[in-house]
C-alpha cells in the first residue's frame, strides 16, 4: 500500500493531533441504520478540520 504524507484537505498543513482512536460512527439513511468500522480521528492543528482514517492507514511522526 502506498504511503502518503498527511496533508489537510482544507489548509494543506501536515500537523494534526489525534482526536480519537477506535471511534465508530453510527447513523441512519432512509430506513437503514449503519455503523462504521473503527476509525482514527485526526484534527488539524492549524484550521481544526477533522479527518477520518480506517485501520489501513498507518501514521508516522516526523519532526522537521
PDB file with SEQRES, HELIX, SHEET and CRYST1 records, atoms N, CA, C and O in Angstrom:
SEQRES   1 A   64  UNK UNK UNK UNK UNK UNK UNK UNK UNK UNK UNK UNK UNK          
SEQRES   2 A   64  UNK UNK UNK UNK UNK UNK UNK UNK UNK UNK UNK UNK UNK          
SEQRES   3 A   64  UNK UNK UNK UNK UNK UNK UNK UNK UNK UNK UNK UNK UNK          
SEQRES   4 A   64  UNK UNK UNK UNK UNK UNK UNK UNK UNK UNK UNK UNK UNK          
SEQRES   5 A   64  UNK UNK UNK UNK UNK UNK UNK UNK UNK UNK UNK UNK              
SHEET    1 AA1 3 UNK A  16  UNK A  23  0                                        
SHEET    2 AA1 3 UNK A  39  UNK A  44 -1                                        
SHEET    3 AA1 3 UNK A  50  UNK A  53 -1                                        
SHEET    1 AA2 2 UNK A  26  UNK A  29  0                                        
SHEET    2 AA2 2 UNK A  32  UNK A  35 -1                                        
CRYST1    1.000    1.000    1.000  90.00  90.00  90.00 P 1           1          
ATOM      1  N   UNK A   1       0.836  -1.191   0.000  1.00  0.00           N  
ATOM      2  CA  UNK A   1       0.000   0.000   0.000  1.00  0.00           C  
ATOM      3  C   UNK A   1       0.879   1.252   0.000  1.00  0.00           C  
ATOM      4  O   UNK A   1       1.879   1.322   0.715  1.00  0.00           O  
ATOM      5  N   UNK A   2       0.503   2.208  -0.787  1.00  0.00           N  
ATOM      6  CA  UNK A   2       1.267   3.443  -0.910  1.00  0.00           C  
ATOM      7  C   UNK A   2       1.114   4.298   0.344  1.00  0.00           C  
ATOM      8  O   UNK A   2       0.014   4.461   0.872  1.00  0.00           O  
ATOM      9  N   UNK A   3       2.223   4.834   0.803  1.00  0.00           N  
ATOM     10  CA  UNK A   3       2.171   5.733   1.958  1.00  0.00           C  
ATOM     11  C   UNK A   3       2.227   7.164   1.457  1.00  0.00           C  
ATOM     12  O   UNK A   3       3.080   7.522   0.645  1.00  0.00           O  
ATOM     13  N   UNK A   4       1.307   7.974   1.953  1.00  0.00           N  
ATOM     14  CA  UNK A   4       1.282   9.378   1.566  1.00  0.00           C  
ATOM     15  C   UNK A   4       1.461  10.225   2.811  1.00  0.00           C  
ATOM     16  O   UNK A   4       1.071   9.840   3.913  1.00  0.00           O  
ATOM     17  N   UNK A   5       2.055  11.375   2.610  1.00  0.00           N  
ATOM     18  CA  UNK A   5       2.222  12.293   3.731  1.00  0.00           C  
ATOM     19  C   UNK A   5       0.876  12.927   4.055  1.00  0.00           C  
ATOM     20  O   UNK A   5       0.103  13.280   3.165  1.00  0.00           O  
ATOM     21  N   UNK A   6       0.620  13.059   5.336  1.00  0.00           N  
ATOM     22  CA  UNK A   6      -0.625  13.684   5.777  1.00  0.00           C  
ATOM     23  C   UNK A   6      -0.669  15.137   5.321  1.00  0.00           C  
ATOM     24  O   UNK A   6       0.283  15.893   5.512  1.00  0.00           O  
ATOM     25  N   UNK A   7      -1.788  15.511   4.717  1.00  0.00           N  
ATOM     26  CA  UNK A   7      -1.996  16.910   4.331  1.00  0.00           C  
ATOM     27  C   UNK A   7      -3.469  17.224   4.521  1.00  0.00           C  
ATOM     28  O   UNK A   7      -4.336  16.532   3.988  1.00  0.00           O  
ATOM     29  N   UNK A   8      -3.742  18.260   5.277  1.00  0.00           N  
ATOM     30  CA  UNK A   8      -5.123  18.677   5.497  1.00  0.00           C  
ATOM     31  C   UNK A   8      -5.734  19.108   4.165  1.00  0.00           C  
ATOM     32  O   UNK A   8      -5.135  19.913   3.452  1.00  0.00           O  
ATOM     33  N   UNK A   9      -6.916  18.590   3.812  1.00  0.00           N  
ATOM     34  CA  UNK A   9      -7.528  18.985   2.542  1.00  0.00           C  
ATOM     35  C   UNK A   9      -7.975  20.448   2.499  1.00  0.00           C  
ATOM     36  O   UNK A   9      -8.238  20.984   1.423  1.00  0.00           O  
ATOM     37  N   UNK A  10      -8.060  21.088   3.652  1.00  0.00           N  
ATOM     38  CA  UNK A  10      -8.503  22.481   3.690  1.00  0.00           C  
ATOM     39  C   UNK A  10      -7.317  23.447   3.598  1.00  0.00           C  
ATOM     40  O   UNK A  10      -7.289  24.327   2.738  1.00  0.00           O  
ATOM     41  N   UNK A  11      -6.339  23.271   4.497  1.00  0.00           N  
ATOM     42  CA  UNK A  11      -5.243  24.249   4.557  1.00  0.00           C  
ATOM     43  C   UNK A  11      -3.878  23.668   4.183  1.00  0.00           C  
ATOM     44  O   UNK A  11      -2.880  24.388   4.205  1.00  0.00           O  
ATOM     45  N   UNK A  12      -3.819  22.382   3.842  1.00  0.00           N  
ATOM     46  CA  UNK A  12      -2.588  21.695   3.421  1.00  0.00           C  
ATOM     47  C   UNK A  12      -1.540  21.566   4.532  1.00  0.00           C  
ATOM     48  O   UNK A  12      -0.386  21.242   4.249  1.00  0.00           O  
ATOM     49  N   UNK A  13      -1.918  21.811   5.771  1.00  0.00           N  
ATOM     50  CA  UNK A  13      -0.987  21.649   6.886  1.00  0.00           C  
ATOM     51  C   UNK A  13      -0.718  20.158   7.091  1.00  0.00           C  
ATOM     52  O   UNK A  13      -1.582  19.325   6.819  1.00  0.00           O  
ATOM     53  N   UNK A  14       0.480  19.826   7.571  1.00  0.00           N  
ATOM     54  CA  UNK A  14       0.790  18.421   7.846  1.00  0.00           C  
ATOM     55  C   UNK A  14       0.862  18.146   9.341  1.00  0.00           C  
ATOM     56  O   UNK A  14       1.425  17.137   9.765  1.00  0.00           O  
ATOM     57  N   UNK A  15       0.299  19.034  10.130  1.00  0.00           N  
ATOM     58  CA  UNK A  15       0.285  18.845  11.586  1.00  0.00           C  
ATOM     59  C   UNK A  15      -1.132  18.517  12.034  1.00  0.00           C  
ATOM     60  O   UNK A  15      -2.078  19.235  11.712  1.00  0.00           O  
ATOM     61  N   UNK A  16      -1.267  17.424  12.782  1.00  0.00           N  
ATOM     62  CA  UNK A  16      -2.580  17.036  13.277  1.00  0.00           C  
ATOM     63  C   UNK A  16      -2.426  16.335  14.623  1.00  0.00           C  
ATOM     64  O   UNK A  16      -1.403  15.708  14.897  1.00  0.00           O  
ATOM     65  N   UNK A  17      -3.445  16.449  15.447  1.00  0.00           N  
ATOM     66  CA  UNK A  17      -3.466  15.769  16.739  1.00  0.00           C  
ATOM     67  C   UNK A  17      -4.532  14.690  16.689  1.00  0.00           C  
ATOM     68  O   UNK A  17      -5.559  14.852  16.030  1.00  0.00           O  
ATOM     69  N   UNK A  18      -4.288  13.586  17.388  1.00  0.00           N  
ATOM     70  CA  UNK A  18      -5.291  12.523  17.423  1.00  0.00           C  
ATOM     71  C   UNK A  18      -6.452  12.977  18.301  1.00  0.00           C  
ATOM     72  O   UNK A  18      -6.269  13.294  19.477  1.00  0.00           O  
ATOM     73  N   UNK A  19      -7.647  13.003  17.716  1.00  0.00           N  
ATOM     74  CA  UNK A  19      -8.833  13.410  18.459  1.00  0.00           C  
ATOM     75  C   UNK A  19      -9.561  12.200  19.016  1.00  0.00           C  
ATOM     76  O   UNK A  19     -10.344  12.328  19.957  1.00  0.00           O  
ATOM     77  N   UNK A  20      -9.312  11.020  18.445  1.00  0.00           N  
ATOM     78  CA  UNK A  20      -9.947   9.813  18.941  1.00  0.00           C  
ATOM     79  C   UNK A  20      -9.434   8.589  18.218  1.00  0.00           C  
ATOM     80  O   UNK A  20      -9.078   8.654  17.042  1.00  0.00           O  
ATOM     81  N   UNK A  21      -9.398   7.466  18.927  1.00  0.00           N  
ATOM     82  CA  UNK A  21      -8.991   6.196  18.325  1.00  0.00           C  
ATOM     83  C   UNK A  21     -10.102   5.188  18.546  1.00  0.00           C  
ATOM     84  O   UNK A  21     -10.825   5.249  19.541  1.00  0.00           O  
ATOM     85  N   UNK A  22     -10.230   4.255  17.603  1.00  0.00           N  
ATOM     86  CA  UNK A  22     -11.273   3.220  17.660  1.00  0.00           C  
ATOM     87  C   UNK A  22     -12.663   3.839  17.774  1.00  0.00           C  
ATOM     88  O   UNK A  22     -13.509   3.361  18.530  1.00  0.00           O  
ATOM     89  N   UNK A  23     -12.888   4.914  17.008  1.00  0.00           N  
ATOM     90  CA  UNK A  23     -14.172   5.603  17.002  1.00  0.00           C  
ATOM     91  C   UNK A  23     -15.087   4.938  15.986  1.00  0.00           C  
ATOM     92  O   UNK A  23     -14.670   4.635  14.869  1.00  0.00           O  
ATOM     93  N   UNK A  24     -16.345   4.712  16.382  1.00  0.00           N  
ATOM     94  CA  UNK A  24     -17.327   4.172  15.447  1.00  0.00           C  
ATOM     95  C   UNK A  24     -18.416   5.211  15.242  1.00  0.00           C  
ATOM     96  O   UNK A  24     -18.956   5.767  16.198  1.00  0.00           O  
ATOM     97  N   UNK A  25     -18.727   5.461  13.980  1.00  0.00           N  
ATOM     98  CA  UNK A  25     -19.795   6.400  13.663  1.00  0.00           C  
ATOM     99  C   UNK A  25     -21.050   5.612  13.335  1.00  0.00           C  
ATOM    100  O   UNK A  25     -20.993   4.609  12.624  1.00  0.00           O  
ATOM    101  N   UNK A  26     -22.174   6.061  13.848  1.00  0.00           N  
ATOM    102  CA  UNK A  26     -23.431   5.399  13.518  1.00  0.00           C  
ATOM    103  C   UNK A  26     -24.362   6.436  12.916  1.00  0.00           C  
ATOM    104  O   UNK A  26     -24.194   7.640  13.110  1.00  0.00           O  
ATOM    105  N   UNK A  27     -25.331   5.947  12.193  1.00  0.00           N  
ATOM    106  CA  UNK A  27     -26.268   6.875  11.586  1.00  0.00           C  
ATOM    107  C   UNK A  27     -27.415   6.141  10.940  1.00  0.00           C  
ATOM    108  O   UNK A  27     -27.517   4.917  11.011  1.00  0.00           O  
ATOM    109  N   UNK A  28     -28.263   6.902  10.317  1.00  0.00           N  
ATOM    110  CA  UNK A  28     -29.438   6.340   9.663  1.00  0.00           C  
ATOM    111  C   UNK A  28     -29.549   6.970   8.289  1.00  0.00           C  
ATOM    112  O   UNK A  28     -29.419   8.185   8.140  1.00  0.00           O  
ATOM    113  N   UNK A  29     -29.787   6.144   7.291  1.00  0.00           N  
ATOM    114  CA  UNK A  29     -30.009   6.632   5.938  1.00  0.00           C  
ATOM    115  C   UNK A  29     -31.276   5.992   5.423  1.00  0.00           C  
ATOM    116  O   UNK A  29     -31.364   4.769   5.316  1.00  0.00           O  
ATOM    117  N   UNK A  30     -32.266   6.821   5.101  1.00  0.00           N  
ATOM    118  CA  UNK A  30     -33.589   6.340   4.733  1.00  0.00           C  
ATOM    119  C   UNK A  30     -34.081   5.404   5.834  1.00  0.00           C  
ATOM    120  O   UNK A  30     -34.312   5.863   6.952  1.00  0.00           O  
ATOM    121  N   UNK A  31     -34.250   4.106   5.560  1.00  0.00           N  
ATOM    122  CA  UNK A  31     -34.741   3.220   6.626  1.00  0.00           C  
ATOM    123  C   UNK A  31     -33.658   2.270   7.118  1.00  0.00           C  
ATOM    124  O   UNK A  31     -33.959   1.296   7.809  1.00  0.00           O  
ATOM    125  N   UNK A  32     -32.386   2.542   6.768  1.00  0.00           N  
ATOM    126  CA  UNK A  32     -31.297   1.649   7.164  1.00  0.00           C  
ATOM    127  C   UNK A  32     -30.404   2.331   8.194  1.00  0.00           C  
ATOM    128  O   UNK A  32     -30.070   3.510   8.075  1.00  0.00           O  
ATOM    129  N   UNK A  33     -30.028   1.555   9.207  1.00  0.00           N  
ATOM    130  CA  UNK A  33     -29.052   2.055  10.166  1.00  0.00           C  
ATOM    131  C   UNK A  33     -27.696   1.483   9.794  1.00  0.00           C  
ATOM    132  O   UNK A  33     -27.600   0.371   9.277  1.00  0.00           O  
ATOM    133  N   UNK A  34     -26.656   2.246  10.061  1.00  0.00           N  
ATOM    134  CA  UNK A  34     -25.327   1.737   9.758  1.00  0.00           C  
ATOM    135  C   UNK A  34     -24.367   2.080  10.887  1.00  0.00           C  
ATOM    136  O   UNK A  34     -24.606   2.998  11.672  1.00  0.00           O  
ATOM    137  N   UNK A  35     -23.286   1.329  10.950  1.00  0.00           N  
ATOM    138  CA  UNK A  35     -22.216   1.543  11.920  1.00  0.00           C  
ATOM    139  C   UNK A  35     -20.910   1.362  11.161  1.00  0.00           C  
ATOM    140  O   UNK A  35     -20.719   0.343  10.497  1.00  0.00           O  
ATOM    141  N   UNK A  36     -20.018   2.326  11.248  1.00  0.00           N  
ATOM    142  CA  UNK A  36     -18.761   2.216  10.517  1.00  0.00           C  
ATOM    143  C   UNK A  36     -17.811   1.257  11.232  1.00  0.00           C  
ATOM    144  O   UNK A  36     -18.053   0.852  12.369  1.00  0.00           O  
ATOM    145  N   UNK A  37     -16.735   0.907  10.548  1.00  0.00           N  
ATOM    146  CA  UNK A  37     -15.655   0.181  11.211  1.00  0.00           C  
ATOM    147  C   UNK A  37     -14.953   1.165  12.138  1.00  0.00           C  
ATOM    148  O   UNK A  37     -15.234   2.363  12.110  1.00  0.00           O  
ATOM    149  N   UNK A  38     -14.045   0.659  12.953  1.00  0.00           N  
ATOM    150  CA  UNK A  38     -13.331   1.539  13.887  1.00  0.00           C  
ATOM    151  C   UNK A  38     -12.446   2.501  13.110  1.00  0.00           C  
ATOM    152  O   UNK A  38     -11.728   2.106  12.191  1.00  0.00           O  
ATOM    153  N   UNK A  39     -12.509   3.759  13.492  1.00  0.00           N  
ATOM    154  CA  UNK A  39     -11.763   4.807  12.797  1.00  0.00           C  
ATOM    155  C   UNK A  39     -10.825   5.528  13.750  1.00  0.00           C  
ATOM    156  O   UNK A  39     -11.048   5.568  14.960  1.00  0.00           O  
ATOM    157  N   UNK A  40      -9.777   6.094  13.182  1.00  0.00           N  
ATOM    158  CA  UNK A  40      -8.919   7.013  13.915  1.00  0.00           C  
ATOM    159  C   UNK A  40      -9.280   8.411  13.436  1.00  0.00           C  
ATOM    160  O   UNK A  40      -9.359   8.662  12.234  1.00  0.00           O  
ATOM    161  N   UNK A  41      -9.496   9.304  14.368  1.00  0.00           N  
ATOM    162  CA  UNK A  41      -9.889  10.672  14.026  1.00  0.00           C  
ATOM    163  C   UNK A  41      -8.718  11.605  14.325  1.00  0.00           C  
ATOM    164  O   UNK A  41      -8.214  11.641  15.448  1.00  0.00           O  
ATOM    165  N   UNK A  42      -8.293  12.356  13.314  1.00  0.00           N  
ATOM    166  CA  UNK A  42      -7.247  13.356  13.496  1.00  0.00           C  
ATOM    167  C   UNK A  42      -7.850  14.734  13.309  1.00  0.00           C  
ATOM    168  O   UNK A  42      -8.747  14.920  12.487  1.00  0.00           O  
ATOM    169  N   UNK A  43      -7.358  15.697  14.070  1.00  0.00           N  
ATOM    170  CA  UNK A  43      -7.826  17.083  13.951  1.00  0.00           C  
ATOM    171  C   UNK A  43      -6.642  17.952  13.573  1.00  0.00           C  
ATOM    172  O   UNK A  43      -5.619  17.962  14.257  1.00  0.00           O  
ATOM    173  N   UNK A  44      -6.792  18.679  12.479  1.00  0.00           N  
ATOM    174  CA  UNK A  44      -5.732  19.574  12.017  1.00  0.00           C  
ATOM    175  C   UNK A  44      -5.458  20.625  13.090  1.00  0.00           C  
ATOM    176  O   UNK A  44      -6.382  21.267  13.590  1.00  0.00           O  
ATOM    177  N   UNK A  45      -4.174  20.794  13.443  1.00  0.00           N  
ATOM    178  CA  UNK A  45      -3.844  21.756  14.494  1.00  0.00           C  
ATOM    179  C   UNK A  45      -3.863  23.192  13.972  1.00  0.00           C  
ATOM    180  O   UNK A  45      -3.855  24.134  14.764  1.00  0.00           O  
ATOM    181  N   UNK A  46      -3.889  23.369  12.651  1.00  0.00           N  
ATOM    182  CA  UNK A  46      -3.895  24.725  12.088  1.00  0.00           C  
ATOM    183  C   UNK A  46      -5.315  25.263  11.908  1.00  0.00           C  
ATOM    184  O   UNK A  46      -5.609  26.379  12.337  1.00  0.00           O  
ATOM    185  N   UNK A  47      -6.207  24.474  11.271  1.00  0.00           N  
ATOM    186  CA  UNK A  47      -7.544  25.008  10.981  1.00  0.00           C  
ATOM    187  C   UNK A  47      -8.669  24.259  11.699  1.00  0.00           C  
ATOM    188  O   UNK A  47      -9.813  24.716  11.682  1.00  0.00           O  
ATOM    189  N   UNK A  48      -8.367  23.113  12.332  1.00  0.00           N  
ATOM    190  CA  UNK A  48      -9.388  22.410  13.096  1.00  0.00           C  
ATOM    191  C   UNK A  48     -10.208  21.410  12.297  1.00  0.00           C  
ATOM    192  O   UNK A  48     -11.183  20.869  12.819  1.00  0.00           O  
ATOM    193  N   UNK A  49      -9.846  21.150  11.053  1.00  0.00           N  
ATOM    194  CA  UNK A  49     -10.581  20.192  10.213  1.00  0.00           C  
ATOM    195  C   UNK A  49     -10.385  18.771  10.738  1.00  0.00           C  
ATOM    196  O   UNK A  49      -9.270  18.382  11.083  1.00  0.00           O  
ATOM    197  N   UNK A  50     -11.470  18.000  10.796  1.00  0.00           N  
ATOM    198  CA  UNK A  50     -11.380  16.617  11.262  1.00  0.00           C  
ATOM    199  C   UNK A  50     -11.202  15.667  10.093  1.00  0.00           C  
ATOM    200  O   UNK A  50     -11.892  15.786   9.080  1.00  0.00           O  
ATOM    201  N   UNK A  51     -10.275  14.719  10.229  1.00  0.00           N  
ATOM    202  CA  UNK A  51     -10.008  13.725   9.190  1.00  0.00           C  
ATOM    203  C   UNK A  51     -10.219  12.342   9.788  1.00  0.00           C  
ATOM    204  O   UNK A  51      -9.833  12.083  10.927  1.00  0.00           O  
ATOM    205  N   UNK A  52     -10.833  11.460   9.014  1.00  0.00           N  
ATOM    206  CA  UNK A  52     -11.157  10.130   9.485  1.00  0.00           C  
ATOM    207  C   UNK A  52     -10.378   9.091   8.677  1.00  0.00           C  
ATOM    208  O   UNK A  52     -10.332   9.164   7.449  1.00  0.00           O  
ATOM    209  N   UNK A  53      -9.772   8.133   9.363  1.00  0.00           N  
ATOM    210  CA  UNK A  53      -8.990   7.101   8.693  1.00  0.00           C  
ATOM    211  C   UNK A  53      -9.372   5.737   9.250  1.00  0.00           C  
ATOM    212  O   UNK A  53      -9.653   5.601  10.441  1.00  0.00           O  
ATOM    213  N   UNK A  54      -9.381   4.725   8.381  1.00  0.00           N  
ATOM    214  CA  UNK A  54      -9.669   3.374   8.858  1.00  0.00           C  
ATOM    215  C   UNK A  54      -8.374   2.688   9.294  1.00  0.00           C  
ATOM    216  O   UNK A  54      -7.311   3.309   9.324  1.00  0.00           O  
ATOM    217  N   UNK A  55      -8.475   1.413   9.627  1.00  0.00           N  
ATOM    218  CA  UNK A  55      -7.328   0.673  10.161  1.00  0.00           C  
ATOM    219  C   UNK A  55      -6.204   0.499   9.138  1.00  0.00           C  
ATOM    220  O   UNK A  55      -5.072   0.196   9.515  1.00  0.00           O  
ATOM    221  N   UNK A  56      -6.503   0.688   7.849  1.00  0.00           N  
ATOM    222  CA  UNK A  56      -5.473   0.520   6.822  1.00  0.00           C  
ATOM    223  C   UNK A  56      -4.444   1.648   6.870  1.00  0.00           C  
ATOM    224  O   UNK A  56      -3.324   1.480   6.389  1.00  0.00           O  
ATOM    225  N   UNK A  57      -4.804   2.781   7.437  1.00  0.00           N  
ATOM    226  CA  UNK A  57      -3.896   3.927   7.474  1.00  0.00           C  
ATOM    227  C   UNK A  57      -2.834   3.708   8.548  1.00  0.00           C  
ATOM    228  O   UNK A  57      -3.133   3.235   9.645  1.00  0.00           O  
ATOM    229  N   UNK A  58      -1.614   4.052   8.224  1.00  0.00           N  
ATOM    230  CA  UNK A  58      -0.547   3.984   9.220  1.00  0.00           C  
ATOM    231  C   UNK A  58       0.043   5.371   9.372  1.00  0.00           C  
ATOM    232  O   UNK A  58       0.191   6.100   8.391  1.00  0.00           O  
ATOM    233  N   UNK A  59       0.379   5.734  10.589  1.00  0.00           N  
ATOM    234  CA  UNK A  59       0.847   7.066  10.862  1.00  0.00           C  
ATOM    235  C   UNK A  59       2.261   7.023  11.411  1.00  0.00           C  
ATOM    236  O   UNK A  59       2.600   6.178  12.240  1.00  0.00           O  
ATOM    237  N   UNK A  60       3.068   7.936  10.941  1.00  0.00           N  
ATOM    238  CA  UNK A  60       4.418   8.085  11.491  1.00  0.00           C  
ATOM    239  C   UNK A  60       4.561   9.523  11.918  1.00  0.00           C  
ATOM    240  O   UNK A  60       3.916  10.414  11.365  1.00  0.00           O  
ATOM    241  N   UNK A  61       5.409   9.750  12.905  1.00  0.00           N  
ATOM    242  CA  UNK A  61       5.644  11.111  13.339  1.00  0.00           C  
ATOM    243  C   UNK A  61       7.012  11.524  12.815  1.00  0.00           C  
ATOM    244  O   UNK A  61       7.995  10.799  12.964  1.00  0.00           O  
ATOM    245  N   UNK A  62       7.058  12.682  12.212  1.00  0.00           N  
ATOM    246  CA  UNK A  62       8.304  13.179  11.661  1.00  0.00           C  
ATOM    247  C   UNK A  62       8.462  14.621  12.097  1.00  0.00           C  
ATOM    248  O   UNK A  62       7.649  15.475  11.743  1.00  0.00           O  
ATOM    249  N   UNK A  63       9.497  14.894  12.858  1.00  0.00           N  
ATOM    250  CA  UNK A  63       9.745  16.268  13.300  1.00  0.00           C  
ATOM    251  C   UNK A  63      10.737  16.911  12.349  1.00  0.00           C  
ATOM    252  O   UNK A  63      11.782  16.338  12.040  1.00  0.00           O  
ATOM    253  N   UNK A  64      10.402  18.091  11.896  1.00  0.00           N  
ATOM    254  CA  UNK A  64      11.287  18.781  10.961  1.00  0.00           C  
ATOM    255  C   UNK A  64      12.127  19.808  11.684  1.00  0.00           C  
ATOM    256  O   UNK A  64      12.937  20.493  11.060  1.00  0.00           O  
TER     257      UNK A  64                                                      
END                                                                             
